[in-house]
Amino acid sequence: MADWSAQQYLKFEDERTRPARDLLAQIPLATARRVFDLGCGPGNSTELLVARYPDAEITGIDSSPDMLRQARTRLPQCRFIEADLTHWSAPADADILYSNATFQWLPDHLGVMLRLLNGLKAGGVLAIQVPDNLDEPSHVWMREVAHEQPFVRLLPKNPRDRAVLPSVGEYYDALKPHCARLDIWHTLYQHALDGAEAIVEWVKGTGLRPFLDPLPPAERDAFLRAYTARIAAAYPARYDGKVLLRFPRLFIVASR
């Protein structure tokens, strides 16, 4: 895929940062020396870590040059590194490995989580939030439109933005033997947005990218028109003209 767009992502900064706040609130460490924001994006989640742990050395990790440019501008006092989390390893003295809405993009992300968790010192924390919304209309209609003509000829077979998450039980069974404390929970957000077009703008920054990026410009525009029509039908306007984007997310906090 093409590089991520920090500008597109930040169109919904308040909504995207809310689960980051909720995840951070459940980390049980009052103080920390070294904190890593894995998949830091444009720095909105990193900024929360700076406020929570003002005396810590905080480092953001991301694979997107555009996201890192935005993060460095936003937080010049922090260190930011371009790296692929599939292969990146934390230093032995890391206190917190924190990640907001990133691990769902990694192949075998549970294996990556286990590797990072086992590398933490006693008392260290791995805290992760991932979207769990592949069965929501916003994502179902991506796949449905992709199977229509002419898009089915132009897109990879069975395109989807990411793999289905393991079950909560699978996460628990894999992670619990390696940590002293494990908290797993779901939160269901209801984001009030300005119509169906706003939902499309939201997912253009994330989930729609694997569907749009391979298409030529004319077909990309046609895909967006077809997708927007279905989103408008799936998310009816409320009394004030807003639509409610239902958005389930999975949270995991594992303490060594």
C-alpha positions in Angstrom: 0.0 0.0 0.0 1.0 3.6 -0.4 2.3 5.5 2.7 -0.3 6.5 5.4 -1.6 10.0 5.3 -1.3 11.8 8.6 -3.6 14.6 7.4 -6.4 12.1 6.5 -5.9 10.2 9.8 -6.1 13.4 11.9 -9.5 14.5 10.4 -11.0 12.5 13.3 -8.3 13.1 15.9 -10.6 13.4 18.9 -12.5 10.2 18.1 -9.4 8.3 17.3 -7.7 9.4 20.5 -10.5 8.5 22.9 -9.6 4.7 23.0 -6.0 5.7 23.4 -7.0 7.6 26.6 -9.1 4.7 27.8 -6.2 2.3 27.3 -3.7 4.5 29.0 -6.0 4.9 32.0 -5.8 1.1 32.7 -2.0 0.9 32.8 -1.1 0.1 36.5 2.2 1.9 36.6 2.3 5.3 38.4 5.8 6.0 37.2 8.0 4.8 34.3 11.5 5.5 33.0 11.3 4.2 29.4 8.0 4.2 27.4 7.5 3.1 23.8 4.5 4.0 21.6 4.3 1.3 19.1 2.6 2.5 15.9 2.7 6.1 17.2 1.1 7.5 14.0 1.1 11.3 14.0 1.8 11.5 17.7 -1.6 12.0 19.2 -1.2 8.9 21.4 2.4 9.8 22.2 1.2 13.1 23.5 -1.0 11.3 26.0 2.0 9.3 27.2 4.1 12.5 27.7 1.3 13.9 29.9 1.0 10.8 31.9 4.7 10.1 32.4 6.4 13.6 32.2 9.7 12.3 33.5 10.0 9.3 31.2 12.0 8.9 28.1 9.3 8.3 25.5 10.0 6.9 22.0 7.5 6.5 19.1 7.9 3.7 16.6 6.1 3.7 13.2 6.7 2.5 9.7 5.2 5.5 8.0 7.5 8.4 7.1 4.5 10.8 6.8 3.2 9.9 10.2 6.6 10.3 11.7 7.1 13.7 10.1 3.9 14.8 11.8 4.8 13.3 15.1 8.3 14.9 15.2 6.7 18.3 14.5 4.2 17.8 17.2 6.5 16.5 19.8 10.1 17.6 19.1 11.2 16.6 22.6 10.5 12.9 21.9 12.4 10.4 19.9 10.8 8.8 16.9 12.1 5.8 15.0 11.0 4.3 11.6 10.7 0.6 12.0 8.6 -2.5 11.3 7.1 -3.8 14.5 7.1 -7.3 13.1 10.9 -7.3 13.6 11.5 -4.5 16.1 12.6 -5.4 19.7 12.4 -3.3 22.8 15.4 -2.7 25.0 15.6 -4.8 28.1 14.9 -1.8 30.4 11.6 -0.8 28.8 8.8 -0.2 31.3 5.8 0.2 29.0 5.1 -1.0 25.5 1.9 0.8 24.4 0.0 0.6 21.2 -3.2 2.2 20.0 -4.8 0.6 16.9 -1.7 -0.8 15.2 -1.3 -4.5 15.9 -4.3 -5.5 13.8 -2.1 -4.6 10.7 0.7 -7.0 11.6 0.9 -10.6 10.2 0.8 -13.0 13.2 0.3 -10.0 15.6 -0.3 -12.4 18.5 3.1 -13.9 17.9 4.6 -10.4 17.9 2.8 -9.6 21.2 4.2 -12.8 22.8 7.7 -11.9 21.7 7.5 -8.4 23.0 5.9 -9.5 26.3 8.5 -12.1 27.0 11.2 -9.5 26.4 9.8 -7.2 29.2 11.4 -7.1 32.6 9.4 -8.1 35.7 6.8 -5.4 36.3 6.8 -4.2 32.7 3.5 -3.7 30.9 2.3 -4.4 27.3 -0.8 -2.4 26.6 -2.6 -2.8 23.3 -5.9 -1.6 21.7 -7.1 -2.9 18.3 -10.3 -2.4 16.4 -12.7 -5.3 16.3 -15.1 -4.1 13.7 -14.7 -6.3 10.6 -18.4 -7.4 10.9 -19.7 -3.8 11.1 -21.4 -2.4 7.9 -18.5 0.0 7.4 -16.3 -3.0 6.7 -18.7 -5.5 5.3 -19.6 -3.1 2.5 -16.0 -2.6 1.5 -15.8 -6.3 0.8 -19.2 -6.5 -0.9 -18.4 -3.6 -3.3 -15.0 -5.1 -4.1 -16.8 -8.2 -5.5 -18.8 -6.1 -8.0 -17.7 -5.2 -11.5 -15.4 -3.7 -12.5 -13.6 -3.8 -9.1 -13.5 -7.5 -8.9 -11.2 -7.6 -12.0 -8.9 -5.0 -10.6 -8.5 -5.9 -7.0 -6.7 -8.9 -5.4 -8.9 -11.9 -4.8 -10.8 -11.6 -1.6 -9.4 -8.3 -0.6 -9.8 -7.2 3.0 -8.1 -4.5 5.1 -6.7 -6.9 7.7 -7.1 -10.4 9.2 -9.9 -11.4 11.7 -8.8 -11.1 15.3 -8.3 -14.2 17.4 -11.0 -14.8 20.0 -10.7 -13.4 23.5 -10.0 -16.9 24.8 -7.2 -17.4 22.3 -5.5 -14.2 23.5 -6.0 -15.2 27.1 -4.6 -18.7 26.7 -1.6 -17.4 24.7 -0.7 -14.5 26.9 -1.6 -15.5 30.5 1.2 -18.1 31.0 3.7 -15.3 30.4 2.4 -12.5 32.7 1.5 -11.9 36.3 -1.7 -10.0 35.5 -3.9 -9.9 32.3 -6.8 -7.7 31.6 -8.9 -8.1 28.4 -12.1 -6.2 27.6 -14.2 -4.8 24.8 -15.5 -1.2 24.5 -18.2 -0.3 22.0 -18.0 3.3 20.9 -20.8 5.2 19.2 -19.2 8.1 17.3 -21.7 10.8 16.2 -20.4 11.9 12.7 -21.6 14.4 10.1 -23.4 12.0 7.7 -22.4 9.0 5.6 -19.7 11.0 3.9 -17.9 11.5 7.3 -17.9 7.7 7.8 -16.3 7.3 4.3 -13.7 9.9 5.2 -12.9 8.1 8.4 -12.3 4.7 6.8 -10.4 6.3 3.9 -7.6 6.9 6.4 -7.5 3.3 7.5 -9.6 0.4 6.4 -10.4 1.5 2.8 -6.8 1.9 1.9 -6.2 -1.7 0.7 -9.3 -1.4 -1.5 -8.7 2.0 -3.0 -4.9 2.0 -3.4 -4.8 -0.6 -6.2 -7.5 1.1 -8.3 -6.9 3.5 -11.2 -8.4 7.0 -10.4 -11.6 6.6 -12.4 -12.4 3.2 -10.8 -11.4 4.6 -7.4 -14.0 7.3 -7.7 -16.6 4.8 -8.8 -15.8 2.5 -5.8 -16.2 5.5 -3.4 -19.6 6.4 -5.0 -20.9 2.8 -4.7 -19.5 2.4 -1.2 -20.9 5.8 0.0 -24.4 4.9 -1.2 -24.4 1.7 0.8 -23.0 3.4 3.9 -25.8 6.0 3.7 -28.4 3.2 3.7 -26.7 1.3 6.6 -26.2 4.4 8.8 -29.5 6.4 8.8 -29.4 10.0 10.0 -30.6 10.7 13.5 -32.8 13.6 14.5 -30.0 16.2 14.2 -28.6 14.9 10.9 -25.7 13.0 12.6 -25.0 9.3 12.0 -23.8 6.9 14.7 -20.7 5.0 13.7 -20.7 1.9 15.9 -17.1 0.9 16.6 -16.1 -2.1 18.8 -12.5 -2.2 20.1 -10.5 -4.8 22.0 -8.2 -3.8 24.8 -5.4 -5.9 26.4 -3.1 -4.9 29.3 -0.5 -7.6 30.2 1.8 -7.1 33.2 4.9 -9.2 33.6 
